Amino acid sequence: MQNKLKALCFTMIMSAGTLAALPVKSAEPAPAAAQVAITADKEAAAQVSLNQASAEELAAALNGVGIKKAEAIVSYREQYGDFTEIEQLKEVPGIGNALVERNLSRLKL
């Protein structure tokens, strides 16, 4: 038995100064390929630049990175210059392989 998405939403229509609520059935969910494309677009849009982001932006965008680690990234960048590859992030104190791997899709130079 197929699971169908059942939802009821109301569309407000303003006509001659009156409001009417009309039930509308939701459309079928997007195919898996479309969902993957949407997810990829969101990830690309959500990428943060190691060379331009503030500590606050890094902390907000990266999984497992709080303000202290984000400040360490910015400090490293200020001391040694811009990152030339994402893998250099592993040289920042407190940033390990697992953290870099977990955030690869969120990072750009």
Secondary structure by P-SEA (a helix, b strand, c coil): ccccbbbbbbbbbbcccbbbbbbbbbcccccaaaaaaaaaaaaaaabbbcccccaaaaaaccccccaaaaaaaaaaaaacccccccccccccccccaaaaaaccccccc
